[in-house]
Every structure is written in structure tokens, then in C-alpha cells.
Amino acid sequence: MYLRNFTRIKKKIIFLVVCFIILTANITRAGVLRGRVLCNDNTPYASGEIILLQNNKVVKKVVTGNNGEYIIAVRSGVYEFRIKRSRFKVIIYKEENMPKDFYIDCATK
């Protein structure tokens, strides 16, 4: 009886440890894409929709703030950053949190 209970507890502990390792591994791969979208004349591009794609699939959509700022939490990887008609290749490294500013042509909204 004692051995049977010990085996069950041991299996539960192993299961919890494996779950913890998997969860922490996914968290540490996250990065943050943040910065500002500005027009070529340095004015902020307010309320502009940003589309973030990976492998031609939409990953996230966000809207810039009044001062053109945006923040997107993503996993590390290579992304395509689209705003208006502009496209940029963005690489997010593990635990990255550096600002990335983008300049676009705002002449035609």
C-alpha cells in the first residue's frame, strides 16, 4: 500500500516538473516588439493598424497610439511588419525588448 502511494506521488511530481519546464521554456522565448511608427517628416502615425505576419500568416494586429507608439508581445522569430503599404522584415531575438521605429510615407492615408 505504501509503495503504491509513493509511486503515484512520484509520478505526479515528475508530471508537475515536466509541465514547469515546458511552461518556462515557452516564456523565455518571448520577446517584445515596441517602438514608434513615424511619417517621413517625423510626425507620429496615429491610429494606424499594424499587421504582424509570420510565414504569411497573421500573428497579431494592433493599432498605434496617438504618438505612433506600439507594443506587441511575440515569440522570437522572423516576422513581416506591415503598416499602410509599407513592409518591413523584423527579427525578434529571445527576450528582446529594444525599440524599433519605422518610417513610412504618410502622404496618402
N, C-alpha and C positions, 0 to 999 in steps of 0.2 A: 504494500500500500504506500509506504513512504517513498519507495523508489519510483513508483508510478507518478506521484505528485511532483517529485523532484524533476522528472523528465518533462512533465507538462510545463512547469515553471521555467525550466531551461529553454524549452522551445519558444515560449513567449518572450523571454529576454532576448534571444537571438533574433526573433522577428522584429522586436522593437529597435534593436541596434541596427539592423539592416535598413529599416524604414528611416531611421535618423540619418544614416549615411547617405541614402538616396536623396532625401529632402535637402540636406545641407549641400550636397554636390550640385543640385539644381540652383540653389540660392546663390552660391558663389560664382556661378557662370553668368549671372545677371549683370547688366551694365545700364547706364543711363545716358540717353541721348538728349542733350539740352543745349539751348543757345537762343539765338535770335534769327529771325528772317527779316532782312532789310532790303529796301529798294536800292537801286544803284546810286541814288542820291543820299543814302544813309538814313532815310526816313523809315520808321518801322512799318512792316507789312502787318497791319492789324486784322484780326478776324479771318485770317487766311487758312484754308484747310490744308493740312499736311497729310500725305498718304505715305506710309512706310510699307515697302514690299520686300519680300524675301522669296527668291525663286519664282518670281512673277505672281506671287500670292499676297494679297493684302494682309498685313500683320496688325497694323494699328492705324487709326485715323484720329487726328487731334486738330484743334483749332488754335491758332496763335492768339496771344493776349493782345491788349491794346498797345503794348510796346514791342510787339513782334516776338515775344518770348514764347518758348515751347519747352515741354519736358515729356520724354517718353521713356518708360522703363522697358527694356528689351533684354533678351539673352545676347550673349556675344555672338558675332557673326557678321556677314556681309549683307547690306541692305541697299535698296534703292529708295532715296528720299525724293518724293515728288511734291512740288508746290507750284501751283499755277501750271505753266507749261515747262517749267524747269525740272531737270532731273539731275540728281547727284548720287554718286556711289559713296556709301558710308560704311566704314568698318568699325564695329564696336568690339573692343577688347574686354576680356574678363575684368569685371569690377571697374570699368571705365566710368568716369564722371566728369570728363573735360568738356567745356563748352564748345559747340560747333556753330558758328554763324554762317549763314548763307545769304548771298546777294542775288537778287532776281530783278528782271526788268518789269517794273510796275506800270509802265506807260499804258498798257492795255489791260484793264482789270476785267 
